[in-house]
Amino acid sequence: MLKSRRTSRRSRDCPWLTDIPGVAMNLPPVPDGVTGRPDLVRVNPRHTLENDTTCPDQRRAAVRPLIGPLDPVPFLTGPLQEFGTNPLQACLDLVEFEGRALLDTIEHLRASKGVLQRWWSPAHPAHLQWTEQVVERYVAARAAEQSAAQASGLPSTEAVAGHWVFRTELSQAVDARGVRQYEHTIPGRRYESADGRLRDLWLTSMGRARENRPDNEKAAIAQVMALGGVGPKPRFAKASSPRPSTADNPPQRVRVFDFGCADGSYRKILDWDAAECRRRFGQHAAPAFARAASSTGARPGGACVECKAITGCDALPRTPDLWGGRPTVPPRPRRSLSAWDLRLYGQCPAQYHLTRRLHVASLQPEGDGARRGRAVDAWLNEAHTLRHPRGCRNVPGPENPEDWSAGSHHVEGDLARQGAAMLRQHQALCPLDRLGSEEQVLGQERVTVYVPELDVVVISVPDLLFTRAGGWVWRETKTEAKPLWEGTPLMTRYPQLALGVLLLASGAKGADPSRSWVELELLHAFDATLERLDPGRPSVVEEARAVIAELARPLLNDTEYAPRTGHHCLGCEARPWCVPGTAFAADHPDDTPRQEAMHV
């Protein structure tokens, strides 16, 4: 175990403190809806990741730990642990820093039910099973890598009982961003050679080990490894020591490994010297960090769940009493809710908790129906983006119906033939045929609203959303091997339709319910069906409210997430750690998973 070392380092080692081309500096330091001191910015590699779901205002508030909501929010915990790797990391701390034997650590995990820190909630039984397996895999993978490294002439590395933190010097006055101090932290498990010349970092992926990570993320990690000093983990809402935190004997080489929790695999994703770390940081991470601290604008979506400025955000529509739900007692942390959440929870609460909240993943292959459906969806998304005057009517299907791809999805054989036939069926139902050029067409558009009394962010992503004659049309396209069964109400079978009705009826996207529709396009290999629901009819809205309430009420109030066995167990990603699910699969060895129309 290595001790802390600190010395001074000038802010010139952090090039994003100066102006970055294309990034404004003289801006209000925080968005509306928050209060506190904006003069400390604390960033980690996650803040360099940017995509179409990134919200600049949420991120600008997130990197300033000393600000908070105008209305103070109490610290809330759920009934079960909801951070998938927390028990894993705590177990590894016992092994690496306290010298506990692996079997003793696992016994302690079981006896404590995962409560390895006094403020933690217990872990789900399947979460404990998952953690037991992954702890053993990690210890074995780390030992294998160290054996190979020493055989190649590298020194061994020891676990570092602290966090690598890189801080700039305090200045007497704030800069143009209103910031007095910048801090960089990184996740993962830290290791260092006895002479300090080599540092290793191990990151975890929930599935297989990742072959690579984005350049921005790698550069941000490497900068802290090359320059950061060893010290306590910065407290989330407290200012850190003003002393700069930099290694007095900077390492000459840093390596980063990615560990796959699902199979115990590991991959080396970078191996750089100090000069390369600095060059990559200036090229990739510095501009991304500057945008994180300075960019403005709101983009409602998943980021709303963690947003400190949600009360001051005008871009997020409020939809009180969306389905008539009641607040959870006792209150829970803010959550998101989607049609996919409702479908999974309706099948099995344990499956929902493990895959949607904890994000555990096995190597269970996806079912044929889901693979085919994703390929068809991707093909249609690409075709609709092009906005042909006749929609898809005259767009040819796959050149080779026996083997084709769309986006990252590939199908062949029977699945490819079925999918190509479904694309032909869609041609007659494509809603973009002769749609006016002045109309909006949004493929896979994220529709987000906030239910304030429940503190729930509702997120829905229709396959196609477009305007027509002053209203919005919400189109869901699903693929199934069998025709629609009339014994189940449409919105009960497809709760995303019920959610679409409620959102359009509430005025989401500025919709006029009397001019809007929710449509289901159901594609089969030899037939197609188009069904419409009117969000302007009170009876339709009431049915939708009843459907969503019946699914959402138990989900939001559940405290145990007990397994519910059934045919879905055969394709469940969490089954390897679920005792009832494993038993069900063993009793049904000749069955095959049914995953038709589950890609919502």
C-alpha positions as CSV (number, residue, x, y, z in Angstrom):
1,M,0.0,0.0,0.0
2,L,1.5,3.3,-1.1
3,K,1.4,6.6,0.9
4,S,0.4,10.1,-0.1
5,R,2.9,12.4,-1.9
6,R,2.2,16.0,-2.8
7,T,4.0,18.9,-4.2
8,S,3.4,22.1,-6.3
9,R,2.6,22.3,-10.0
10,R,1.7,25.3,-12.1
11,S,-1.7,25.6,-13.8
12,R,0.2,25.6,-17.2
13,D,-0.1,21.8,-16.9
14,C,-3.9,22.1,-17.4
15,P,-4.3,23.8,-20.8
16,W,-8.0,24.0,-20.8
17,L,-7.9,26.8,-18.2
18,T,-7.0,29.2,-21.0
19,D,-9.3,30.1,-23.9
20,I,-10.3,27.2,-26.2
21,P,-11.2,28.2,-29.8
22,G,-15.0,28.0,-30.3
23,V,-15.7,27.9,-26.5
24,A,-17.1,31.1,-24.9
25,M,-15.7,32.2,-21.6
26,N,-17.6,35.2,-20.3
27,L,-20.8,33.5,-19.4
28,P,-23.1,33.2,-16.4
29,P,-21.3,30.5,-14.3
30,V,-24.5,28.5,-13.4
31,P,-27.9,28.0,-14.9
32,D,-31.1,29.2,-13.3
33,G,-32.6,27.2,-10.4
34,V,-29.4,26.7,-8.4
35,T,-27.6,28.5,-5.6
36,G,-24.2,28.4,-3.9
37,R,-20.5,29.0,-4.9
38,P,-19.6,28.4,-8.5
39,D,-15.9,29.0,-8.0
40,L,-14.9,25.3,-7.8
41,V,-15.0,23.1,-10.9
42,R,-14.5,19.3,-10.4
43,V,-14.4,17.1,-13.4
44,N,-14.0,13.5,-14.3
45,P,-13.6,11.6,-17.6
46,R,-17.4,11.2,-17.9
47,H,-17.7,14.9,-18.4
48,T,-15.8,14.6,-21.7
49,L,-18.4,12.3,-23.2
50,E,-20.7,14.1,-25.6
51,N,-23.7,12.8,-27.6
52,D,-27.2,13.8,-28.6
53,T,-28.4,13.2,-25.0
54,T,-25.9,15.6,-23.3
55,C,-27.5,18.6,-21.7
56,P,-25.1,21.5,-21.4
57,D,-26.9,23.2,-18.5
58,Q,-27.1,20.0,-16.5
59,R,-23.4,19.3,-17.1
60,R,-22.4,22.9,-16.3
61,A,-24.1,22.6,-12.9
62,A,-22.8,19.1,-12.3
63,V,-19.1,20.1,-12.6
64,R,-19.6,22.7,-9.8
65,P,-20.0,20.7,-6.6
66,L,-20.6,23.7,-4.3
67,I,-23.9,24.7,-5.9
68,G,-27.2,23.0,-5.3
69,P,-30.9,23.4,-6.0
70,L,-32.6,26.6,-4.8
71,D,-35.0,24.3,-2.8
72,P,-32.8,22.1,-0.6
73,V,-33.2,18.4,-1.4
74,P,-32.6,15.9,1.5
75,F,-30.3,13.0,0.9
76,L,-32.4,10.1,-0.1
77,T,-31.7,6.4,-0.6
78,G,-33.7,3.6,-2.2
79,P,-34.6,0.4,-0.4
80,L,-31.9,-1.5,-2.3
81,Q,-28.4,-0.7,-3.6
82,E,-28.6,0.9,-7.0
83,F,-25.0,1.3,-7.9
84,G,-24.0,-1.9,-9.6
85,T,-20.3,-2.0,-8.8
86,N,-20.4,-0.5,-5.3
87,P,-20.3,-3.8,-3.4
88,L,-17.7,-5.1,-5.9
89,Q,-15.4,-2.1,-5.2
90,A,-15.9,-2.4,-1.4
91,C,-15.0,-6.1,-1.5
92,L,-11.9,-5.4,-3.5
93,D,-10.9,-2.8,-0.9
94,L,-11.1,-5.4,1.8
95,V,-8.9,-7.8,-0.2
96,E,-6.3,-5.2,-1.4
97,F,-6.1,-2.8,1.5
98,E,-7.0,-4.9,4.6
99,G,-5.5,-8.2,3.4
100,R,-8.6,-10.2,3.8
101,A,-8.8,-13.6,2.2
102,L,-11.1,-13.9,-0.8
103,L,-13.4,-16.5,0.8
104,D,-13.6,-14.4,4.0
105,T,-14.5,-11.3,2.0
106,I,-17.3,-13.2,0.2
107,E,-18.7,-14.5,3.5
108,H,-18.6,-10.9,4.9
109,L,-20.5,-9.8,1.8
110,R,-23.2,-12.4,2.3
111,A,-23.5,-11.8,6.0
112,S,-23.9,-8.0,5.6
113,K,-26.3,-8.4,2.6
114,G,-24.1,-5.9,0.8
115,V,-24.2,-3.2,3.5
116,L,-20.4,-2.6,3.4
117,Q,-20.7,1.1,4.1
118,R,-22.9,2.3,6.9
119,W,-25.1,4.6,4.7
120,W,-25.7,1.9,2.0
121,S,-28.9,0.1,1.4
122,P,-28.9,-3.8,1.2
123,A,-28.2,-5.4,-2.1
124,H,-30.7,-7.5,-4.0
125,P,-29.9,-11.3,-3.6
126,A,-29.1,-11.6,-7.3
127,H,-26.8,-8.5,-7.0
128,L,-24.9,-10.3,-4.2
129,Q,-24.6,-13.4,-6.4
130,W,-23.3,-11.3,-9.2
131,T,-20.8,-9.5,-6.9
132,E,-19.4,-12.8,-5.6
133,Q,-18.6,-14.1,-9.1
134,V,-17.1,-10.8,-10.3
135,V,-14.8,-10.4,-7.3
136,E,-13.3,-13.8,-8.0
137,R,-12.9,-13.0,-11.7
138,Y,-11.3,-9.7,-11.0
139,V,-8.7,-11.1,-8.6
140,A,-7.9,-13.8,-11.1
141,A,-7.6,-11.4,-14.0
142,R,-5.4,-9.0,-12.0
143,A,-3.1,-11.8,-11.0
144,A,-2.8,-13.1,-14.5
145,E,-1.9,-9.6,-15.9
146,Q,0.7,-9.0,-13.2
147,S,2.3,-12.4,-13.9
148,A,2.5,-11.6,-17.7
149,A,3.8,-8.1,-17.0
150,Q,6.6,-9.3,-14.7
151,A,7.5,-12.0,-17.2
152,S,8.0,-9.1,-19.8
153,G,10.3,-7.2,-17.4
154,L,7.9,-4.7,-16.0
155,P,7.9,-4.1,-12.2
156,S,4.9,-5.2,-10.1
157,T,2.4,-2.6,-9.1
158,E,0.7,-2.3,-5.7
159,A,-2.8,-1.1,-4.9
160,V,-3.0,2.6,-4.0
161,A,-5.1,3.4,-1.0
162,G,-6.2,6.8,-2.0
163,H,-7.4,8.7,-5.1
164,W,-5.3,10.3,-7.8
165,V,-6.4,14.0,-7.9
166,F,-4.9,16.7,-10.0
167,R,-5.6,20.3,-8.8
168,T,-4.6,23.6,-10.1
169,E,-3.2,26.4,-7.9
170,L,-5.7,28.8,-6.3
171,S,-5.7,32.3,-7.8
172,Q,-6.6,35.5,-5.9
173,A,-9.4,36.2,-8.3
174,V,-11.8,34.1,-10.3
175,D,-11.3,33.6,-14.0
176,A,-13.8,34.4,-16.8
177,R,-15.8,31.3,-15.9
178,G,-16.1,32.5,-12.3
179,V,-13.8,29.7,-11.2
180,R,-11.1,29.8,-8.6
181,Q,-10.0,26.2,-8.5
182,Y,-10.1,23.2,-10.9
183,E,-9.9,19.6,-9.9
184,H,-9.6,16.4,-12.0
185,T,-10.5,13.0,-10.6
186,I,-10.8,9.5,-12.2
187,P,-12.7,6.3,-11.4
188,G,-11.3,2.8,-11.2
189,R,-8.8,0.9,-9.2
190,R,-5.3,2.4,-8.9
191,Y,-1.9,0.6,-8.8
192,E,1.6,1.9,-8.7
193,S,5.1,0.4,-8.8
194,A,7.3,0.9,-5.7
195,D,9.5,3.5,-7.4
196,G,6.5,5.4,-8.8
197,R,7.7,5.1,-12.4
198,L,4.7,3.0,-13.5
199,R,1.0,3.5,-12.8
200,D,-1.9,1.2,-13.7
201,L,-5.6,1.8,-13.7
202,W,-8.3,-0.8,-14.0
203,L,-11.8,0.2,-15.2
204,T,-14.8,-2.1,-15.2
205,S,-17.4,-2.8,-17.9
206,M,-20.6,-4.7,-17.0
207,G,-20.3,-7.0,-20.0
208,R,-17.2,-8.1,-21.8
209,A,-14.0,-6.0,-21.5
210,R,-14.1,-3.1,-23.9
211,E,-11.4,-3.0,-26.6
212,N,-11.3,0.7,-26.6
213,R,-12.8,3.9,-25.1
214,P,-13.4,7.3,-26.6
215,D,-10.3,9.4,-27.1
216,N,-11.6,12.2,-24.9
217,E,-12.1,9.8,-22.0
218,K,-8.7,8.1,-22.4
219,A,-6.9,11.5,-22.5
220,A,-8.7,12.7,-19.4
221,I,-7.8,9.6,-17.5
222,A,-4.1,9.6,-18.6
223,Q,-3.6,13.3,-17.5
224,V,-4.6,12.5,-13.9
225,M,-2.5,9.4,-13.9
226,A,0.5,11.2,-15.1
227,L,0.2,14.3,-12.9
228,G,-2.2,13.6,-10.1
229,G,-1.1,13.3,-6.5
230,V,-2.5,10.7,-4.0
231,G,-5.0,11.9,-1.5
232,P,-8.5,11.5,-0.1
233,K,-11.4,11.3,-2.4
234,P,-12.8,14.8,-2.8
235,R,-16.1,15.1,-1.0
236,F,-19.0,15.8,-3.4
237,A,-20.3,19.1,-1.9
238,K,-17.2,20.3,0.0
239,A,-14.2,22.3,-1.2
240,S,-11.0,20.3,-1.3
241,S,-7.7,21.3,0.1
242,P,-6.4,24.4,-1.7
243,R,-3.0,22.9,-2.0
244,P,-2.2,21.8,-5.6
245,S,-2.2,18.0,-5.8
246,T,0.5,16.6,-8.1
247,A,2.9,13.7,-7.9
248,D,6.4,14.8,-6.7
249,N,8.0,12.1,-8.8
250,P,5.7,11.8,-11.9
251,P,5.4,8.4,-13.4
252,Q,7.1,7.8,-16.7
253,R,4.5,5.3,-18.0
254,V,0.8,4.8,-17.4
255,R,-1.4,1.9,-18.4
256,V,-5.1,1.5,-18.4
257,F,-7.0,-1.9,-18.5
258,D,-10.6,-2.6,-19.0
259,F,-12.1,-5.5,-17.1
260,G,-15.3,-7.3,-18.2
261,C,-17.5,-8.3,-15.3
262,A,-19.5,-10.8,-17.3
263,D,-16.7,-13.1,-18.3
264,G,-13.5,-12.0,-16.4
265,S,-11.8,-10.8,-19.6
266,Y,-9.4,-7.8,-19.6
267,R,-7.9,-5.6,-22.3
268,K,-5.2,-3.0,-22.2
269,I,-6.6,0.2,-23.7
270,L,-3.7,2.5,-23.4
271,D,0.0,2.5,-22.6
272,W,1.6,5.9,-22.8
273,D,4.5,7.9,-21.5
274,A,4.1,11.2,-19.7
275,A,4.6,13.3,-22.9
276,E,2.0,11.4,-24.8
277,C,-0.5,11.9,-21.9
278,R,0.0,15.6,-22.0
279,R,-0.3,15.8,-25.8
280,R,-3.5,13.7,-25.9
281,F,-5.0,15.7,-23.1
282,G,-4.5,19.0,-24.9
283,Q,-5.8,17.6,-28.2
284,H,-8.8,15.6,-27.0
285,A,-9.8,16.2,-23.3
286,A,-9.1,19.9,-22.8
287,P,-11.7,21.2,-25.4
288,A,-14.3,18.8,-24.0
289,F,-13.7,19.9,-20.4
290,A,-13.9,23.6,-21.5
291,R,-17.3,22.9,-23.1
292,A,-18.5,21.1,-20.0
293,A,-17.7,24.1,-17.8
294,S,-18.9,26.8,-20.2
295,S,-21.5,25.6,-22.7
296,T,-25.1,26.7,-22.3
297,G,-28.5,25.3,-23.4
298,A,-31.0,22.8,-22.2
299,R,-31.7,19.4,-23.7
300,P,-34.3,17.4,-21.8
301,G,-33.6,13.7,-21.4
302,G,-31.9,11.2,-19.1
303,A,-29.7,13.9,-17.7
304,C,-32.7,15.5,-16.0
305,V,-32.7,12.7,-13.4
306,E,-29.4,14.0,-11.9
307,C,-29.9,17.7,-12.7
308,K,-29.5,20.2,-9.9
309,A,-31.2,22.9,-11.9
310,I,-34.4,21.1,-12.8
311,T,-36.6,23.6,-11.0
312,G,-35.3,26.5,-13.1
313,C,-35.5,24.7,-16.5
314,D,-38.0,26.1,-18.9
315,A,-37.2,23.5,-21.6
316,L,-38.5,20.5,-19.6
317,P,-42.4,20.3,-19.8
318,R,-44.3,19.7,-16.6
319,T,-47.1,17.2,-16.7
320,P,-48.7,17.0,-13.3
321,D,-51.1,14.2,-12.7
322,L,-50.1,12.5,-15.9
323,W,-51.6,9.2,-14.9
324,G,-52.8,10.0,-11.4
325,G,-50.0,8.5,-9.4
326,R,-49.2,9.3,-5.8
327,P,-45.8,10.2,-4.3
328,T,-43.8,7.3,-2.9
329,V,-43.7,7.0,0.9
330,P,-41.0,7.3,2.1
331,P,-39.7,9.5,-0.7
332,R,-37.1,8.1,-3.1
333,P,-34.4,9.7,-5.2
334,R,-35.6,11.1,-8.5
335,R,-36.0,8.4,-11.2
336,S,-36.7,8.0,-14.9
337,L,-39.5,5.9,-16.3
338,S,-40.0,4.6,-19.8
339,A,-42.2,2.2,-21.7
340,W,-39.2,-0.3,-21.7
341,D,-39.0,0.0,-17.9
342,L,-42.8,-0.8,-17.6
343,R,-42.5,-3.8,-20.0
344,L,-39.6,-5.3,-18.1
345,Y,-41.0,-4.7,-14.7
346,G,-44.3,-6.2,-15.8
347,Q,-42.5,-9.3,-16.8
348,C,-40.2,-9.5,-13.8
349,P,-39.4,-6.9,-11.1
350,A,-36.0,-8.5,-10.5
351,Q,-35.1,-8.3,-14.2
352,Y,-36.0,-4.6,-14.2
353,H,-33.9,-3.9,-11.1
354,L,-30.9,-5.8,-12.3
355,T,-30.8,-4.8,-15.9
356,R,-32.2,-1.3,-15.9
357,R,-31.1,0.0,-12.5
358,L,-27.9,-1.9,-11.9
359,H,-27.0,-2.5,-15.6
360,V,-25.7,-6.0,-15.0
361,A,-25.3,-7.9,-18.2
362,S,-24.5,-11.5,-19.0
363,L,-23.4,-12.9,-22.3
364,Q,-26.9,-14.2,-23.0
365,P,-27.5,-13.8,-26.8
366,E,-30.3,-11.6,-27.9
367,G,-33.4,-13.5,-29.2
368,D,-34.0,-13.8,-32.9
369,G,-37.2,-11.7,-32.8
370,A,-35.4,-8.8,-31.1
371,R,-32.4,-9.0,-33.5
372,R,-34.7,-9.0,-36.6
373,G,-36.7,-6.1,-35.1
374,R,-33.7,-3.9,-34.5
375,A,-32.4,-4.5,-38.0
376,V,-35.8,-3.5,-39.5
377,D,-36.0,-0.4,-37.2
378,A,-32.5,0.7,-38.2
379,W,-33.3,0.3,-41.9
380,L,-36.5,2.3,-41.6
381,N,-34.7,5.1,-39.6
382,E,-32.1,5.5,-42.3
383,A,-34.8,5.6,-45.0
384,H,-37.0,8.1,-43.2
385,T,-34.1,10.4,-42.6
386,L,-33.7,10.8,-46.4
387,R,-37.3,12.2,-46.7
388,H,-38.0,10.8,-50.2
389,P,-41.1,12.5,-51.7
390,R,-43.0,9.1,-51.8
391,G,-41.6,8.0,-48.5
392,C,-40.5,4.4,-48.6
393,R,-42.9,3.5,-51.4
394,N,-40.2,3.5,-54.1
395,V,-37.2,2.8,-51.9
396,P,-35.7,-0.7,-52.8
397,G,-35.2,-3.1,-50.0
398,P,-31.9,-4.9,-49.2
399,E,-30.0,-5.9,-52.3
400,N,-29.5,-9.4,-50.9
401,P,-32.6,-10.4,-48.8
402,E,-30.6,-13.4,-47.5
403,D,-27.9,-11.4,-45.8
404,W,-28.1,-7.6,-45.0
405,S,-27.2,-5.0,-42.4
406,A,-28.6,-1.7,-41.2
407,G,-26.6,0.4,-38.9
408,S,-24.8,-1.9,-36.5
409,H,-27.4,-4.7,-36.9
410,H,-26.8,-7.7,-39.2
411,V,-29.2,-10.5,-40.1
412,E,-28.9,-13.5,-42.4
413,G,-30.9,-16.6,-43.4
414,D,-34.5,-16.8,-42.2
415,L,-34.2,-13.7,-40.1
416,A,-32.9,-11.7,-43.1
417,R,-35.7,-13.0,-45.4
418,Q,-38.4,-12.2,-42.8
419,G,-37.0,-8.7,-42.2
420,A,-36.8,-7.9,-45.9
421,A,-40.4,-9.1,-46.3
422,M,-41.5,-6.8,-43.4
423,L,-39.7,-3.9,-45.1
424,R,-41.8,-4.6,-48.3
425,Q,-45.0,-4.6,-46.2
426,H,-44.0,-1.2,-44.7
427,Q,-43.9,0.4,-48.2
428,A,-47.6,0.6,-48.4
429,L,-48.0,2.1,-44.9
430,C,-45.1,4.5,-44.9
431,P,-46.6,7.8,-43.5
432,L,-44.1,10.0,-45.3
433,D,-45.7,9.3,-48.7
434,R,-46.5,12.8,-50.1
435,L,-46.0,14.4,-46.8
436,G,-45.5,18.2,-47.3
437,S,-42.0,19.5,-47.2
438,E,-43.0,22.0,-44.6
439,E,-43.8,19.3,-42.1
440,Q,-41.4,18.2,-39.4
441,V,-40.1,14.6,-39.4
442,L,-38.3,13.3,-36.3
443,G,-36.9,9.8,-36.2
444,Q,-36.2,8.3,-32.8
445,E,-37.0,11.7,-31.2
446,R,-36.7,11.7,-27.4
447,V,-39.8,13.1,-25.7
448,T,-39.2,14.0,-22.1
449,V,-41.6,15.4,-19.4
450,Y,-41.5,15.8,-15.7
451,V,-44.2,14.7,-13.2
452,P,-43.4,17.0,-10.3
453,E,-45.5,15.4,-7.6
454,L,-43.8,12.0,-8.2
455,D,-40.4,13.5,-8.9
456,V,-40.3,11.3,-12.0
457,V,-38.8,12.0,-15.4
458,V,-40.8,10.3,-18.1
459,I,-38.8,9.5,-21.3
460,S,-40.3,8.0,-24.5
461,V,-38.7,7.5,-27.9
462,P,-41.3,6.9,-30.7
463,D,-40.0,5.3,-33.8
464,L,-41.3,8.2,-35.9
465,L,-42.8,11.5,-34.9
466,F,-44.0,14.0,-37.5
467,T,-46.4,16.8,-38.0
468,R,-49.4,16.7,-40.3
469,A,-52.1,19.4,-40.8
470,G,-51.4,21.1,-37.5
471,G,-51.1,18.0,-35.4
472,W,-48.5,15.5,-34.4
473,V,-48.5,11.8,-35.4
474,W,-46.7,9.4,-33.1
475,R,-45.9,6.2,-35.0
476,E,-44.7,3.0,-33.4
477,T,-43.5,0.3,-35.7
478,K,-43.2,-3.2,-34.4
479,T,-42.3,-6.6,-35.9
480,E,-43.8,-9.9,-34.9
481,A,-43.9,-13.4,-36.3
482,K,-47.6,-13.8,-35.5
483,P,-50.6,-11.6,-36.3
484,L,-52.1,-9.3,-33.6
485,W,-54.1,-11.3,-31.1
486,E,-57.4,-9.5,-30.4
487,G,-57.8,-10.9,-26.9
488,T,-55.5,-8.3,-25.4
489,P,-56.3,-4.5,-25.5
490,L,-53.8,-2.7,-27.8
491,M,-52.4,-0.3,-25.1
492,T,-52.1,-3.1,-22.6
493,R,-49.9,-5.2,-25.0
494,Y,-47.9,-2.1,-26.1
495,P,-47.7,0.3,-23.2
496,Q,-45.6,2.7,-25.3
497,L,-48.9,3.5,-27.1
498,A,-50.5,4.4,-23.9
499,L,-47.6,6.6,-23.0
500,G,-47.8,8.2,-26.4
501,V,-51.5,9.0,-25.9
502,L,-50.8,10.6,-22.5
503,L,-47.9,12.7,-23.7
504,L,-49.8,14.0,-26.8
505,A,-52.9,14.6,-24.7
506,S,-50.8,16.6,-22.2
507,G,-49.5,18.9,-24.9
508,A,-46.0,17.4,-25.2
509,K,-44.1,18.8,-28.3
510,G,-46.8,21.5,-28.4
511,A,-49.3,19.0,-29.7
512,D,-53.0,19.8,-30.3
513,P,-54.7,16.5,-29.1
514,S,-57.7,17.1,-31.4
515,R,-55.4,17.1,-34.4
516,S,-53.0,14.3,-33.3
517,W,-52.8,10.6,-33.5
518,V,-50.9,7.7,-32.0
519,E,-50.4,4.9,-34.6
520,L,-49.2,1.3,-34.4
521,E,-47.7,-0.2,-37.5
522,L,-47.4,-4.0,-37.0
523,L,-45.3,-5.7,-39.6
524,H,-45.3,-9.4,-40.4
525,A,-43.5,-11.2,-43.2
526,F,-46.8,-11.6,-45.2
527,D,-49.0,-9.0,-43.8
528,A,-49.1,-5.6,-42.0
529,T,-51.6,-3.9,-39.7
530,L,-52.1,-0.2,-38.9
531,E,-54.1,0.8,-35.8
532,R,-54.9,4.4,-34.7
533,L,-55.6,5.9,-31.2
534,D,-57.0,9.3,-30.8
535,P,-55.5,11.3,-27.8
536,G,-58.3,13.8,-28.2
537,R,-61.0,11.3,-27.1
538,P,-61.5,11.3,-23.3
539,S,-62.2,7.6,-23.2
540,V,-58.9,6.8,-25.0
541,V,-57.0,9.0,-22.5
542,E,-58.7,7.4,-19.5
543,E,-57.8,3.9,-20.8
544,A,-54.2,5.0,-21.3
545,R,-54.1,6.4,-17.8
546,A,-55.4,3.2,-16.3
547,V,-52.8,1.1,-18.3
548,I,-49.8,3.2,-17.2
549,A,-51.1,3.5,-13.6
550,E,-51.4,-0.2,-13.3
551,L,-47.8,-0.7,-14.5
552,A,-46.2,2.3,-12.9
553,R,-47.7,2.2,-9.4
554,P,-46.1,-1.1,-8.3
555,L,-42.8,-0.2,-10.0
556,L,-42.4,3.1,-8.2
557,N,-43.4,1.6,-4.8
558,D,-41.5,-1.7,-5.0
559,T,-39.0,-2.3,-2.2
560,E,-37.9,-5.9,-3.0
561,Y,-38.0,-6.5,-6.8
562,A,-38.7,-10.1,-6.3
563,P,-38.3,-12.5,-9.2
564,R,-41.3,-13.5,-11.2
565,T,-40.5,-16.6,-13.2
566,G,-41.8,-17.4,-16.6
567,H,-40.8,-18.0,-20.2
568,H,-39.0,-14.7,-20.2
569,C,-36.4,-16.2,-17.9
570,L,-34.9,-18.1,-20.8
571,G,-33.7,-14.9,-22.4
572,C,-33.1,-12.8,-19.3
573,E,-29.7,-11.1,-19.1
574,A,-29.7,-11.4,-15.3
575,R,-30.6,-15.1,-15.1
576,P,-27.1,-16.4,-14.2
577,W,-27.4,-14.7,-10.8
578,C,-31.1,-15.4,-10.2
579,V,-31.8,-18.6,-8.4
580,P,-35.5,-18.9,-9.3
581,G,-34.8,-18.0,-12.9
582,T,-32.1,-20.5,-13.2
583,A,-34.3,-23.2,-11.8
584,F,-37.1,-22.3,-14.2
585,A,-34.7,-22.5,-17.2
586,A,-33.5,-25.9,-15.9
587,D,-37.1,-27.2,-15.8
588,H,-37.7,-26.0,-19.4
589,P,-34.6,-27.1,-21.3
590,D,-36.4,-27.6,-24.7
591,D,-38.1,-24.1,-24.8
592,T,-36.7,-21.1,-26.7
593,P,-36.9,-17.5,-25.6
594,R,-39.7,-15.4,-27.0
595,Q,-38.5,-11.9,-27.5
596,E,-40.9,-10.7,-30.2
597,A,-41.6,-6.9,-30.1
598,M,-39.6,-6.4,-27.0
599,H,-37.4,-3.7,-28.6
600,V,-39.5,-0.7,-27.5
